[in-house]
Structures are given as C-alpha cells and as structure tokens.
Amino acid sequence: MAPIPQLLTAQSPELSELLPRLSTEQVELLLQTGEISRTMRNGQVEFAPAFADSILQDNATIDPTIGVEVLFVLRETHEIDAALLTQLQAISTMEGIEYYSASRERMRTLFVESWVVDEANRREALPDPSASTLSDADTIFIRQRDSSFGVNYSRLDYSVREEAVRLRMTNLDSMSYRGIIPAVSAGRLQLNIVLVPFDGGTLFYGASAARPISLLGMDERVQRSFYHRLVALHSWFVGQTE
C-alpha cells in the first residue's frame, strides 16, 4: 500500500488523540505504509481508534485464545452518515471477494455466497438494507458460505457515534473446517470493524478474536488467516467507495 500523501506526522494532535496506545514509531509506520497489525493477547485491544472499551468488554465474554488487530489509514475522509451505514450493510457485495490463503500460497474466494436473512427465516435471501436515516444502533442477520467453513449464520450489530461507526459480527452456530473438523462454538468468534474519519483521511480498524475448540498446533496459521481475512474486508470496503 502506498504511503499517505497528506502532511501528517506521528505528532499530529488528532492522530495522537485517536491512537493513544500507539507509540510514535507505530504511527510513523502506519503513515508510511498505510497499515499496521499485531497479534492480540487475551483479547487485549491496542489499535482501536474508538469503541476500544466495548470491544475489550465483548472480547472478555468469549475469553479468546487467539486474535489479530489491523489498522489501516485511508486517504478519503468519510462522513458518518446513512450512506456509510448502507455501505457497511451491503452484504451481498461480499460475495466473491478474495483473500490470500497462506496455506495454498494463492488468492482464494472468501465468501462464495453472502446475503441478508431474517432472524427467524434463514433460508430466504433478503435485499441489502438501505438506510435513509442514521440510527445509533442497528442489527441484521446474514448467511454466508465460506470457502473453508461452509455455510454460516452471523449477527451483525452496528453502533454509531458522531465520530465513529462500529460493525460487530458474531457467529450464531458452531463452525467446522471443511465441514469435518470442529473449529469454533457458537458465539465464540467475533469480528469488529471500526471507521473513524479525521482531518486528512479515515482510520479503518479490524479485529478478529476467537476461542477455537482446538487449534491442533496451527496457531500461527490461524493468526495469518485472521489477518488476511481482515485485509480482504478492508479491500471490500475500499472497493465500494471507489
């Protein structure tokens, strides 16, 4: 990713306020490369530019043994409005997005199918929501067929503040790798996306935390998979804005 062209520095007051847990060196790396990432230990949050306390509290409920945080800086300053919420609820556009598979060393489809469903009727595909007004909170339910984990149902909770928007995704059913190997129980995988505009761009934060049933010695592989999936969701969001 190309460096951010704006006249921003690690000492920029707004960035320092948004990223109080980051060192000057980390902020400089973020501005130079466009992203930074880290492995989360026990669900501890360091990179979140907003909703950090809520994410930390939610992580505590699943007691994660594995997790990843990623922080990107986007060149465009997005508005926290109904249009942005609609973008984040455009679940059908996730269908066909790709991620880098470290195990296969190639790009691979992440979601073969992706659509919104009713909480009580999971079979029927519904249109993506279209927000006409911006509410403080919203919830939708989705069905996705993952290339590695098959069909999964998730709850997506959206929280909106004046300065930020958060998407929290929680798995509703147990997930199995390739439909054979039990991977994670219901409610034990949480994914967060947080968007925070600032003067000069927008911070895109992604985090995945889980308590797998068993890692089978594949800790590093799972960490890499979490990272590449967050990168894919970042690319999905950027692709929509372009």
C-alpha positions, 0 to 999 in steps of 0.5 A: 500500500502506498504511503499517505500523501497528506502532511501528517506526522506521528505528532499530529494532535488528532492522530495522537488523540485517536491512537493513544496506545500507539507509540510514535514509531507505530504511527510513523509506520502506519503513515508510511505504509498505510497499515499496521497489525499485531497479534492480540493477547487475551483479547487485549485491544491496542489499535482501536481508534474508538469503541476500544472499551466495548470491544475489550468488554465483548472480547472478555465474554468469549475469553479468546485464545487467539486474535489479530488487530489491523489498522489501516489509514485511508486517504478519503475522509468519510462522513458518518452518515446513512450512506456509510451505514448502507455501505457497511450493510451491503452484504451481498457485495461480499460475495466473491471477494478474495483473500490470500490463503497462506496455506495454498500460497494463492488468492482464494474466494472468501465468501462464495455466497453472502446475503441478508436473512431474517432472524427467524427465516434463514433460508430466504435471501433478503435485499441489502438494507438501505438506510435513509436515516442514521440510527445509533444502533442497528442489527441484521442477520446474514448467511454466508458460505465460506470457502473453508467453513461452509455455510454460516449464520452471523449477527451483525450489530452496528453502533454509531457515534458522531465520530465513529461507526462500529460493525460487530459480527458474531457467529450464531452456530458452531463452525467446522473446517471443511465441514469435518473438523470442529473449529469454533462454538457458537458465539465464540468468534467475533469480528469488529470493524471500526471507521473513524474519519479525521482531518486528512483521511479515515482510520479503518480498524479490524479485529478478529478474536476467537476461542477455537475448540482446538487449534491442533498446533496451527496457531500461527496459521490461524493468526495469518488467516485472521489477518488476511481475512481482515485485509480482504474486508478492508479491500471490500470496503475500499472497493465500494467507495471507489 
